[in-house]
Amino acid sequence: MSAAASPARSATDIGELLDAGHWTTMQKTVVFLAALSIVMDGFDGQLIGFAIPVLIKEWGVARGDFAPALAAGLVGMGIGSACAGLFADRFGRRWAVIGSVLVFGLATCAISLAGNLWEIGILRFVAGLGIGGALPSSTTVTAEFTPARRRTLAITATIVCVPLGGMLAGVFASYVLPTLGWRALFLLGGSVPVAYGLALIAVLPESPRFLARRPNRWPELVRLLGRMSRPVPAGAAFTDAAEQRLEQREGVPALFEAGRARDTIALWCAFFLNLLAVYSAFSWLPTMLNAAGLDIAVAGSGLTAYNFGGVLGALLCAVAITRFGSRWPLLLCSLGGAATAFALTGVDIRTSTGILIAGFGLQGFFANATQSTMYAVCAHVYPTTVRATGTASALAFGRLGAILSAFAGAAVITSGGSSGYLVMLGLAMTGVAIALALVARHIPAMRKAAAPAVAPGAVAAER
């Protein structure tokens, strides 16, 4: 069979084919499925933050005793992020997403049986493997089922599902914790993603760009393109011309080739500091507010407001990036996150609770807007061959910042109270702004990228 020779003579360019034509209902459905997996990710990932104040009282432990358990979960997320990217680039995006959802769902269910902090830590580590793997895998699916002109908004709408899931976790916890307790919180919270992961086996297709790189799976790609209203002949051969022109090789070393070393390092730093700030809120915000004198329900509403602000911020920032490019919106959001955190140090927690909760909503607006849209920058900087690996490596460094937050949050709250906690958030977001200013290949404004002289393949090449 001359499959190897066929692409050189008359191959279909998968990049141009995907970027041309409508964004079909089938493609939007796949993006929705990927986004829903991230809702589950954010939901299960943040349940522990709402449960900690209850566990402190029930088990009579100090807040610092939870740091190793939280760190174990975040270590798992870091490993999961790195391994899932390599797995997705080698074996496919589909099974990377499905496996991640099943792993964190089953492990979260098992936490309901834990009898001590060590058991919670081990199970959080296993859950972290899935939580960390779901994010880069799902964003890659979104990127590769979306035409270039819609990609930034689609990726951001997928990532924004992390705070959306956290917001739903807050509402869920407010009903379940007072009536059924923390064990039911984890059992019920883990059962939903398990059911969803099983459903994905039946409905989630493989990425067309992944299939295009494997001639033995071209018949599967032909059928998939037919479902996407992009019919091609049954014996069609495929190439990804834009990616081949870049002459990329797979793996982590490729992240430092073709002038991408500066962007890779800057993105790693930005993710590290931003996840330090974000996970300090996810893990410790209810505990910090409870320690400052607010009851558990009000303390939990602070994290819910943080996530609600994050949903709005990420969507608005995505729209701004589409119009103005990514540099200035991301810089303004990261600086806004720093300014908000510093300003909140002057608010009295007990007498101005409403202002404080609203302030955390604004902090979440800026911090999560920055976090969510940085994934779109990764999808722009890295080509298909290493897109999942590039996104996963940046997120893996981010997880290191999140791991630091497990210990730093407990230490800062104990020694510096709410003011020290807020200063830590402000300094982290200031560092994010500096790192993002150093990124050279920011997403251009759409009006520039869509100029008549730019062919669809050239747009795809930038991604």
ZIMOFEN-V971471 format. One line per field, one symbol per residue. ss: DSSP state (H for helix, E for strand, L for the rest). burial: b if it has 24 or more other C-alpha atoms within 12 Angstrom, else e. A space follows every 50 residues. Layout:
ss=???
burial=???
This chain:
ss=LLHHHHHHHHLEEHHHHHHLLLLLHHHHHHHHHHHHHHHHHHHHHHHHHH HHHHHHHHHLLLHHHHHHHHHHHHHHHHHHHHHHHHHHHHHLHHHHHHHH HHHHHHHHHHHLLLLLHHHHHHHHHHHHHHHHHHHHHHHHHHHHLLLHHH HHHHHHHHHLHHHHHHHHHHHHHHHHHHHHLHHHHHHHHHHHHHHHHHHH HHHLLLLHHHHHLLHHHHHHHHHHHHHLLLLLLLLLLEELHHHHHHLLLL LHHHHHLLLLHHHHHHHHHHHHHHHHHHHHHHHHHHHHHHHLLLLHHHHH HHHHHHHHHHHHHHHHHHHHHHHHLHHHHHHHHHHHHHHHHHHHLLLLLL LLHHHHHHHHHHHHHHHHHHHHHHHHHHHHHLLHHHHHHHHHHHHHHHHH HHHHHHHHHHHHHHHHHHHHHHHHHHHHHHHHHHHHHLLLLLLLLHHHHL LLLLLHHHHHHLL
burial=eeeeeebeeebbbbbbbbbbeebeeebbebbbbbbbbbbbbbbbbbbbbb bbbbbbeeeeeebbbbbbbbbbbbbbbbbbbbbbbbbbbbebbbbbbbbb bbbbbbbbbbbbebeebebbbbbbbbbbbbbbbbbbbbbbbbbbbbbbbb bbbbbbbbbbbbbbbbbbbbbbbbebbeeebbbbbbbbbbbbbbbbbbeb eeebbbbbbbbbbbbebbebbbebbeebebebeebbbbbbbbbbebebeb bbebbeeeebeebbbbbbbbbbbbbbbbbbbbbbbbbbbbbbebebbbbb bbbbbbbbbbbbbbbbbbbbbbbebbbbbbbbbbbbbbbbbbebbeeebe eebeebbbbbbbbbbbbbbbbbbbbbbbbbbbbbbbbbbbbbbbbbbbbb bbbbbbbbbbbbbeeebbbbbbbbbbbbbbbbbbbbbbbbbbbbbbeebe eeeeebbbbbbbb
